[in-house]
C-alpha cells in the first residue's frame, strides 16, 4: 500500500478543511451542466414540433412559472402560442441558443435574445417562463 507523504497529507487536510465552505451551488452546477444538453434537445424538439404537451412536461410548476407579467397560467400561455400564432417567435428564440443566467442562487440559462428563462430546480432543468416587455 502506498504511503502518504507529508505533502499529500497537507493537501488532504486542506481539502477536508475547505470542503464545508464550498457552496452547494458548485456541486449542483456540475450536475446541471451534465443534464443541460438532453434537456435542451428535448425542449428544442418540442418547440420545433409545436408540441404543447411536451413543452408543458419540461416547464416548472405553476408556482414557479412566470408568463412575462401577463399573469397567464402555464396552460393559458401555451394556448396563447396557438391562438396568437406565436410559435414562430419561440422557435426563433430557441434557435439563437442560450447563455448563463444565474439568479436567486439558482443555476439558470436564458436565450440569447433574453426571452426564455430556464432554471435547474430540484435536480432537473425546467422552462420557467418568459421575460416581460
Legacy VTK file of the C-alpha trace (Angstrom):
# vtk DataFile Version 3.0
C-alpha trace
ASCII
DATASET POLYDATA
POINTS 133 float
0.000 0.000 0.000
1.339 3.430 -0.888
2.481 5.650 1.925
1.166 9.161 2.187
3.868 11.766 2.001
3.828 14.811 4.234
2.834 16.926 1.223
-0.092 14.569 0.380
-1.283 14.704 3.987
-1.247 18.507 3.955
-3.208 18.650 0.699
-5.775 16.168 2.024
-6.114 18.089 5.285
-6.531 21.380 3.423
-9.214 19.835 1.213
-11.108 18.496 4.224
-10.947 21.896 5.923
-12.154 23.807 2.848
-14.882 21.362 1.724
-17.576 22.609 4.152
-17.179 26.136 2.772
-17.722 25.259 -0.890
-21.233 26.473 -1.747
-23.750 23.774 -2.691
-24.290 25.637 -5.981
-20.822 24.492 -7.080
-21.915 20.860 -6.811
-25.287 21.448 -8.460
-23.611 23.250 -11.363
-21.765 20.131 -12.414
-24.969 18.075 -12.284
-26.769 20.893 -14.087
-24.092 21.009 -16.783
-24.319 17.268 -17.366
-28.087 17.339 -17.732
-28.398 20.527 -19.800
-27.793 19.044 -23.268
-30.502 16.316 -23.004
-32.999 18.860 -21.645
-32.209 21.404 -24.364
-32.523 18.742 -27.068
-35.977 17.756 -25.772
-37.141 21.339 -25.338
-35.916 22.424 -28.769
-37.591 19.438 -30.450
-40.870 20.123 -28.617
-40.836 23.773 -29.710
-39.979 22.888 -33.327
-42.887 20.419 -33.361
-45.217 22.898 -31.618
-45.908 20.106 -29.135
-47.672 21.784 -26.193
-47.821 18.585 -24.121
-44.059 18.031 -24.446
-43.277 21.679 -23.638
-45.552 21.516 -20.585
-43.710 18.427 -19.281
-40.500 20.486 -19.390
-41.981 23.513 -17.623
-41.657 24.448 -13.981
-44.530 24.109 -11.560
-47.348 26.615 -11.844
-45.971 28.348 -8.747
-42.544 28.910 -10.374
-43.803 29.812 -13.862
-43.615 33.446 -14.985
-45.576 34.430 -18.089
-43.798 37.725 -18.653
-46.080 39.824 -16.496
-49.372 38.920 -18.163
-50.450 36.671 -15.316
-51.247 33.683 -17.529
-51.071 30.157 -16.179
-48.901 27.626 -17.991
-51.929 26.289 -19.900
-53.090 29.785 -20.855
-49.600 30.692 -22.046
-49.369 27.554 -24.181
-52.857 28.172 -25.620
-51.805 31.731 -26.435
-48.989 30.343 -28.599
-51.619 28.722 -30.832
-54.264 31.446 -30.656
-51.873 34.291 -31.443
-49.654 32.280 -33.778
-46.599 32.904 -31.576
-44.825 29.574 -32.051
-42.558 31.191 -34.655
-41.281 33.725 -32.122
-40.498 30.991 -29.603
-38.800 28.910 -32.322
-36.606 31.892 -33.307
-35.678 32.466 -29.686
-34.678 28.816 -29.233
-32.678 28.872 -32.488
-30.489 31.675 -31.091
-29.215 29.452 -28.280
-28.703 30.216 -24.606
-26.272 31.807 -22.182
-25.833 31.525 -18.394
-28.423 33.327 -16.274
-27.956 32.603 -12.582
-30.216 34.478 -10.212
-31.652 34.000 -6.747
-28.971 31.408 -6.034
-30.296 29.134 -8.777
-28.361 27.861 -11.743
-30.038 29.021 -14.920
-29.888 29.859 -18.588
-31.666 32.371 -20.803
-31.984 32.515 -24.552
-29.545 34.917 -26.179
-32.392 37.229 -27.145
-33.274 37.245 -23.409
-36.823 35.921 -23.905
-36.990 32.373 -22.473
-35.725 31.515 -18.987
-34.603 28.101 -17.698
-33.580 27.071 -14.189
-32.152 23.976 -12.589
-34.767 23.152 -9.938
-34.844 20.065 -7.753
-32.179 18.280 -9.772
-33.859 18.935 -13.137
-33.850 21.644 -15.767
-37.149 23.449 -16.205
-38.504 26.099 -18.549
-39.616 28.703 -16.006
-41.016 31.455 -18.167
-40.567 34.426 -20.405
-39.210 37.912 -19.868
-41.774 40.684 -19.812
-41.915 43.599 -22.206
LINES 1 134
133 0 1 2 3 4 5 6 7 8 9 10 11 12 13 14 15 16 17 18 19 20 21 22 23 24 25 26 27 28 29 30 31 32 33 34 35 36 37 38 39 40 41 42 43 44 45 46 47 48 49 50 51 52 53 54 55 56 57 58 59 60 61 62 63 64 65 66 67 68 69 70 71 72 73 74 75 76 77 78 79 80 81 82 83 84 85 86 87 88 89 90 91 92 93 94 95 96 97 98 99 100 101 102 103 104 105 106 107 108 109 110 111 112 113 114 115 116 117 118 119 120 121 122 123 124 125 126 127 128 129 130 131 132
